[in-house]
Amino acid sequence: MRTTVSKALVDVKMEPFWLDRPDRPETLPPLATARKADLLVVGGGFTGLWAAIQARQAHPDWTVVLLEKSSVASGASGRPGGVVSTSVMHGLSNAARIFPKDIAVLETLGQENMRGFMQTIADNDIDCHAEWGGELNVAIEDSQIAALREEHELHLKYGHNAVFLDGDALAGQIGSPRYRAGVWTKDIAGTVHPALLAWGLKRLAVELGVEIHETTPLKTLEETAGRMHATTPNGSVVADRVLLATNAFMAGHRHIKRRIVPVRDRVLATEPLSDAQMAAIGWSNRQGIYDMRTQMNYMRLTKDNRIIFGGRLAYAFNGDTSPAVDRAHATYAPLASAFFDTFPQLEGLSFSHAWSGAIDLSTRMAVHFQRYHGNKVVYAGGYSGFGISASRFGARVALDILNGSTLPESRLEFATKLPNMVPPEPFRWLGAQITMNALDTADARGGWRLPWLRFVSALGFPLH
């Protein structure tokens, strides 16, 4: 296996597959003047773009300014796997865990959000290679099947078109010897090209009149005379409202970082599969796939039949989110090994791209809202890796909080209560290292690892 993995990684590019495109849009000019705005959005990822779009749609008279410190899609929005679904709370089981009283309304809101997500793509000709083959959650151990059946029942209870698959039925959907059973949620879920989605939303925002300034980092944000004053290297914005839509990239903020842990998710892209290789794995319905291991892997197909395969969470001391981290081949060897364990029939296939991206992990594993300066400033984040479609919902709720919380959902528990705090450094780093080791080996070796994961789960993180 070691030889197979090393050969597969020999020519890999250390950059996101999604961003390796000649048609990448031009970077918009930085802010170089003093501006006044009804809404200032800090961050040009999915949350920021959706917020700017929805703000202009709801309030055409508003001046909306968006600041992005680098370029749109250069951060987390250009690095995920690209699987999208209806859940706005990191999956139905997680919603049932954290907000059991509100799960029915959250599921309804999630399905409405996903339909709005799909409608925006269709109405505005955003070509993001969207495929609506559904989402497939798979068990790789017999011991996981009972929990998977409960997951299926939960999906049926809340109106999902979901089927339980085992034996030949599962093999007919995906050809992996590791998979024991699965739940296929068929409707309003699938995959997108995340960078093309972000660039399409950027275009739409500009068409709606949003002022986007790239290569414009926020330097200071202070309240003066009842309004928020933001400064950048060469300009400033005075705004009535400010949305901090920076997710993991605001984790250095002394208040925000108490509830956010920026972990790194590692991802591989294969070379395009041949027709014979595609036939060997099946996957004719092209679902986005997650497994149920404690150290989860996920995968999906691209338009040209590459497999995007991700997982293997890691944490750098003090939450380093720099894209320069994780550029050694050896870093991706465990992920590549997991890939060939999943698809041994693809031995000899090479990986074209390898990268990592920051995930804004919170104990809730779902979006939350931090309020500052008497609700003039709101931070929306903590999607924990499930933010591509949920960010549209998070942006909508954040905007409503900035406008006085008039929507019923803005008064629900998920919008008004905060996730648990996490320890500071160096305890955060030490705990993360122990936890990642336990996640890597708990399924196979047990021992101290399972009690540790139960302890971490008691703090709020659903790891066991």
Summary of the structure (lengths in Angstrom):
residues: 464
radius of gyration: 21.4
end to end distance: 29.1
largest distance: 67.5
contacts: 1647
relative contact order: 0.18
helix: 38%
strand: 23%
